[in-house]
C-alpha cells in the first residue's frame, strides 16, 4: 500500500512528469539541490511499490471502455 505522497508520485509519473519533478511536487523537500534530490527521486520511482502501482495505472489507462 502506498502512502499519499507515493501515490502522488505515481500519478505524476503517469501524467508525464519526470521522476525529479514528480518527487519535488509530491514531497516538497526543503533542500532542492538536484545532486541530493535526483538520487532520491530515482530510487523512489524504481521501488517495487511504485513500479507495481505504475503497472496498475497503465493497465487501467489501456483497458478498453465498454
Helices and strands as residue ranges (DSSP letters): H 4-14, H 19-27, H 34-46, H 48-62
